[in-house]
Amino acid sequence: MARAHRLIAAIAALVIATAAAAPAPADDLQPTLFGEGVFTTGAYDFFVALTPDQSTAYFCRASADFATWTILETHRRGRAWSAPAMAPFSGRWSDADPHVTPDGSKLFFISNRPDSGDVPRGSCDLFVMERSAAGWGAPRRLVDVCTDATEWSPSIAANGNLYFGATRDGGRGRDDIWMSRFEDGRYTTPVNLGDSINTKFGEVEPWIAPDESYLIFSAGGRADGRGGLDLYVSVRRDGAWSAARPIGHGVNSEAWDFNPSVSPDGRTLFFTSARRRGAQPPPRAVSYPQLMRTLGEPGNGLGDIYSIPADALELPR
């Protein structure tokens, strides 16, 4: 009898493990709005970065013309998220693109804040903060990496290597994705990721897997794209990047689709989209209150945050 019980338990464990490893059904692989009322509100909401325990999230909210940005903070309370508050390091300058390192010890972001004085920079630079028992320390500009041009969307691998987008000389196009190795406590001279990733059309906003096995980024102008910006994925094998391919399952649209990130558990892909909902005319004339409600809801053409199971990336297994 004991042997039978062990056999039944082993079979049950195998079934559970197989179910956990199985990809999500195709019908489930469609983007859905993420966190309506908190993360997605009808304002210009974009980008999501979670702490390793997924109890705190940082995300961004911009002006309607996307000219100024602020980083907000929210905390998980059971299954719900708290009302957003200004992140303690944001609120004066334009800050965006937060990224928490896989071990939770650092937070990177971009900002136009000056080293001193009251005049913002003419471009955005990369900044980093280190966590202590008292919270996040003071933001520090990455002087080893930054130039007079714009850098954006820093993403950090578990070994400390830094991936980011930039407008700088030596690339394939005006905007390219670069990588700087973290060696002996410093960042090395950035290198361009090459033709598998970068083209003459422009690539921006990378997100790197903690083990550097795959890279997600947004790009515009490609023949296989659908809109102003689309999301692409590339896989690294034996030190080389595969040719980037667009992500399917409704992730890309005719609008801007950008700012990718993946949850620390690797299960969920987040991204921002400016796609409109209800593009077709309504069946009947709407009232003024209905019009104002629609203009202030997600899907109004400003940025909204979406999520989809990470199986949509269709990574090799």
BELKA-V804049 format. One line per field, one symbol per residue. ss: DSSP state (H for helix, E for strand, - for the rest). psi: psi as a letter, one per 30 degrees, with the letter a starting at -180 (. if undefined). burial: b if it has 16 or more other ideal C-beta (glycine too) atoms within 10 Angstrom, else e. A space follows every 50 residues. Layout:
# BELKA-V804049
ss->???
psi->???
burial->???
This chain:
# BELKA-V804049
ss->-HHHHHHHHHHHHHHHHHHHH----HHH---EE--E---E---EEEEEEE -----EEEEEEE------EEEEEEEEE--EE---EE--------EEEEEE -----EEEEEE-------------EEEEEEEE--EE---EE--------- EEEEEE-----EEEEE---------EEEEE-EE--EE---EE-------- --EEEEEE-----EEEEEE---------EEEEEEEEE--EE---EE---- -----EEEEEEE-----EEEEEE--E-----------HHHHHHHH----E ---EEEEEEHHHH----
psi->eeeeeeeeeeeeeeeeeeeefklkkeffikklkkhkfdejffajklkkkk leggfkkkllkllfghfklkklklkkjcflklkklkkfglfeljklhkjk lffgflkllllgklelagkllflklklkkkkaffakakkkkiffekafak klikkklfgfkkkllljllgaeaeklklkkkjkhglklkkkkfaffekaf fkklilkkkeggflkklkllflfglfaeklklkkkkkhgkklkkkkkahg ekafakjahllklffgfkkklkkgkkkhflklflklleeeeeeefglkgg faklkllkkffffhkk.
burial->eeeeeeeeeeeeeeeeeeeeeeeeeeeebebebbbeebbbbbbbbbbbbb beeeebbbbbbbeeeeeebbbbbbeeeeeebeebeebebbeebbbbbbbb bbeeebbbbbbbbeeeeeeebeebbbbbbebeeeeeeebebbeebbeeeb bbbbbbbeebbbbbbbbbeebbeebbbbbbeeeeeebeebebbeeebbbe ebbbbbbbbbebebbbbbbbebeebebebbbbbbbbeeeebeebebbebb bbbebbbbbbbbbbeeebbbbbbbbeeeeeeeeeeeeeeeeeeeeeebbb ebbbbbbbbbbbbeeee
